[in-house]
Amino acid sequence: MTGWRKVATATWSSSSEASIFGWLHIDATNLLAWIERARARTSARITVTHVVGKAVALGFADCPEANAALSLRGILRRETVDVFFSVAAEGGRSVAGAKVRRADGLGVAEIAERLDASVSRIRKDGDTPLQRSQAMLKSLPAPVIAAALKVVSFASFDLGLSLDRLGVPTDPFGTAIVTNVGVLGLEQGFAPLMPHGRSPCIVTVGRVRDRVWPVEGEPKVRPVLTLGATFDHRIVDGHHLGKISGRIREILEDPERALGAPAAQPTAAGATLRAE
């Protein structure tokens, strides 16, 4: 098994997690047109996933009480909105990714450029903290990995210790995880939360497909994007979901009004956690 598959086997032992599942269907007409204009105005290879990541970041920025992790110290409120983008590695046989810090304050073009640089490193030599952590665990049996993940999570979140010197990143997934299942040909899907990462949300980006869509009361054929999402019900409830999903829909249905033209902004500092 790949290192990721061993980690996955050690992580989920039951389906009794406190998860909320939901999805959004988005008329992607304006989104796709905005991406084409953005590509023409910048050198960044902007995709639907980048815009979704930005929208998710802004959704959580508008709902800061949901940008948190549960721990023995209480609710840990993240002081920054960081989005982890999951990517395929090892020829699609494994999963890796990169966290974009302060994604709510970055332009879509800058998110795309930072992620592109990280993905290049991942696919070339696996040079990210997450990849190095997976490499260290790869040779261990699943029960040992399960114990190690629990110890690391307990030390980082419950005790508030930094394990950076051991090669273990602090708060590895941040506020939310975004993963593109559309590249696999899937139009819709749900993904499980990562318990040891303690992110309250994971969003799946489906393949855009032409569908019949009501436009001013008339049936029209429109490109439709479907997002799936899993939330930690211990952190997020219906009130938060309505606020976050409403903001995401607003941005993706009319990104020109919500975001304007993508623009590079200064690099942001890393995320921190504080007890609440």
C-alpha positions in Angstrom: 0.0 0.0 0.0 1.1 3.6 -0.6 1.9 5.8 2.4 -1.4 7.6 1.9 -3.4 4.4 1.8 -1.9 3.2 5.0 -2.7 6.6 6.6 -6.3 6.3 5.4 -6.7 2.8 6.7 -5.4 3.8 10.1 -7.5 7.0 10.3 -11.1 5.8 9.8 -12.3 2.8 11.8 -16.1 3.6 11.8 -18.7 5.7 10.1 -20.1 7.2 13.3 -18.3 10.5 13.0 -20.4 13.6 13.6 -20.6 14.8 10.0 -23.0 16.9 8.0 -23.2 16.4 4.3 -24.5 18.9 1.7 -24.1 20.1 -1.8 -24.5 23.1 -4.1 -25.5 23.2 -7.7 -24.0 26.3 -9.4 -24.8 27.8 -12.8 -21.1 28.1 -13.9 -21.7 30.4 -16.9 -20.4 33.5 -15.3 -17.7 31.6 -13.4 -16.2 30.0 -16.6 -16.3 33.4 -18.4 -14.6 35.1 -15.5 -11.8 32.4 -15.4 -11.2 33.0 -19.2 -10.9 36.7 -18.7 -8.6 36.2 -15.6 -6.3 33.9 -17.6 -6.0 36.5 -20.3 -5.1 39.2 -17.8 -2.6 37.2 -15.7 0.1 34.5 -16.2 -1.5 32.2 -13.6 -3.2 29.0 -14.7 -6.4 29.7 -12.9 -9.0 26.8 -12.6 -12.4 26.3 -11.1 -10.7 24.7 -8.1 -8.8 27.9 -7.3 -11.9 30.1 -7.4 -13.8 27.5 -5.2 -10.9 27.6 -2.7 -11.1 31.4 -2.6 -14.9 31.3 -2.1 -14.6 28.7 0.7 -12.0 31.0 2.4 -14.2 34.0 2.2 -17.2 32.0 3.4 -15.3 31.0 6.6 -13.9 34.6 6.9 -17.5 35.7 7.1 -18.2 33.1 9.8 -15.1 33.1 12.0 -16.7 31.0 14.8 -16.7 28.0 12.4 -13.0 28.4 11.7 -12.1 26.3 14.7 -10.9 23.0 15.9 -12.2 21.0 18.9 -9.6 20.1 21.6 -9.3 19.3 25.3 -8.4 22.9 25.8 -11.8 23.9 24.4 -12.6 25.4 21.0 -9.5 26.5 19.2 -10.2 29.5 17.0 -7.9 29.8 14.1 -6.7 33.4 13.7 -6.2 33.0 9.9 -8.2 31.3 7.1 -6.0 28.6 5.5 -7.2 26.3 2.7 -5.5 23.0 1.9 -5.8 21.9 -1.7 -5.6 18.1 -2.2 -3.7 16.9 -5.3 -2.9 13.5 -6.9 0.6 12.2 -6.4 2.6 9.1 -7.4 0.8 9.0 -10.7 -2.6 9.2 -9.1 -1.9 6.2 -6.7 -1.6 8.5 -3.7 -2.8 11.8 -2.4 -0.8 14.8 -1.2 -1.5 18.5 -1.2 -0.5 22.0 -0.1 -1.9 24.5 2.4 -2.4 28.1 1.2 -2.2 30.4 4.2 -4.5 33.4 4.5 -6.3 32.4 1.4 -9.1 34.9 2.1 -6.7 37.8 1.7 -5.1 36.5 -1.5 -6.2 37.1 -5.1 -7.2 34.0 -7.1 -4.2 34.4 -9.3 -1.9 34.4 -6.3 -3.6 31.3 -4.9 -3.1 29.6 -8.3 0.6 30.5 -8.5 1.4 29.4 -4.9 -0.5 26.1 -5.4 1.2 25.5 -8.8 4.6 26.0 -7.2 3.8 23.6 -4.4 2.3 21.0 -6.7 5.4 21.1 -8.9 7.5 20.3 -5.8 5.2 17.5 -4.7 5.2 15.8 -8.1 9.0 16.3 -8.6 10.4 15.3 -5.3 7.7 15.2 -2.6 9.2 18.2 -0.9 6.4 19.3 1.4 5.9 18.7 5.2 2.9 16.5 4.6 4.8 14.4 2.0 7.8 14.0 4.3 5.5 13.0 7.2 3.8 10.4 5.0 7.2 9.1 3.9 8.2 8.6 7.6 5.0 6.6 8.2 5.0 4.5 5.0 7.1 1.7 6.4 4.9 1.3 9.6 2.0 -1.1 10.0 -1.5 0.5 10.1 -2.1 0.0 13.9 1.2 1.8 14.6 0.2 4.6 12.2 -3.1 5.0 13.9 -1.5 5.3 17.3 1.1 7.8 15.9 -1.6 10.0 14.4 -3.5 10.1 17.6 -0.3 11.1 19.5 0.6 13.8 17.0 -3.0 15.2 17.0 -3.1 15.1 20.9 0.3 16.8 21.2 -0.5 19.5 18.6 -4.1 20.4 19.3 -4.8 19.2 22.9 -1.4 20.1 24.4 -0.6 23.0 22.1 2.9 21.7 21.3 4.9 22.5 18.2 6.3 19.4 16.4 7.8 21.3 13.5 11.3 20.2 14.6 10.2 16.6 14.1 9.1 17.4 10.6 5.4 17.4 11.6 3.6 20.5 10.4 1.4 22.5 12.8 -2.3 22.5 11.9 -1.5 20.7 8.6 -4.9 21.2 6.8 -6.1 24.5 8.3 -9.6 25.8 7.9 -10.9 23.6 5.0 -9.7 21.0 2.5 -10.6 21.4 -1.2 -10.3 18.5 -3.5 -11.1 18.2 -7.2 -13.0 15.0 -7.9 -14.0 16.3 -11.4 -10.5 15.4 -12.7 -11.5 11.8 -12.0 -14.7 12.2 -14.1 -17.0 12.5 -11.1 -19.7 15.1 -11.2 -20.4 15.0 -7.5 -19.0 13.3 -4.4 -18.5 13.5 -0.7 -15.2 13.0 1.2 -14.6 12.1 4.8 -13.2 14.5 7.3 -9.6 14.1 8.5 -9.9 13.5 12.3 -6.3 14.0 13.1 -6.1 17.3 11.1 -9.2 18.7 12.9 -10.4 20.8 9.9 -14.1 21.5 10.2 -14.8 21.1 6.4 -13.8 19.3 3.2 -15.2 20.4 -0.1 -15.3 18.3 -3.3 -15.3 20.1 -6.7 -17.1 18.1 -9.4 -16.8 18.1 -13.1 -18.8 20.9 -14.9 -21.5 19.4 -17.0 -24.2 20.9 -19.3 -27.6 20.5 -17.8 -31.1 22.0 -18.2 -31.3 25.0 -15.9 -34.1 27.5 -15.3 -33.3 31.0 -16.5 -36.0 33.6 -15.9 -38.5 30.8 -15.8 -37.4 29.2 -19.0 -35.4 26.0 -19.4 -31.9 26.6 -20.8 -28.8 24.5 -21.2 -26.2 25.7 -18.8 -22.8 24.5 -17.5 -23.4 23.4 -14.0 -20.9 22.9 -11.2 -21.7 20.7 -8.2 -19.9 21.1 -4.9 -20.1 18.5 -2.2 -19.2 19.3 1.4 -18.7 17.5 4.7 -18.7 19.5 7.9 -17.9 18.6 11.5 -21.2 19.0 13.3 -19.3 19.5 16.6 -18.1 22.9 15.2 -20.6 23.8 12.5 -24.4 23.8 12.7 -27.2 24.9 10.3 -26.7 28.6 11.0 -23.0 28.4 10.0 -23.8 26.3 7.0 -26.4 28.7 5.7 -24.0 31.7 6.1 -21.0 29.9 4.5 -22.8 28.3 1.6 -24.7 31.5 0.8 -21.3 33.3 0.5 -19.8 30.6 -1.6 -22.8 30.6 -4.0 -22.8 34.4 -4.3 -19.1 34.4 -5.3 -19.3 31.5 -7.8 -22.5 32.6 -9.5 -21.1 36.1 -10.1 -17.3 36.3 -9.4 -16.9 39.5 -11.3 -19.1 41.4 -8.8 -17.8 39.5 -5.8 -14.0 39.4 -6.6 -13.3 41.8 -9.4 -10.2 41.0 -11.5 -7.5 38.7 -9.8 -4.6 40.7 -8.4 -1.4 39.6 -6.7 -1.1 40.6 -3.0 1.8 40.4 -0.5 2.7 37.0 1.0 0.9 36.4 4.2 2.3 34.9 7.4 1.4 31.5 8.8 -1.6 30.5 10.8 -1.9 30.2 14.5 -4.4 28.8 16.9 -5.7 30.2 20.1 -7.9 28.7 22.8 -11.5 30.0 23.3 
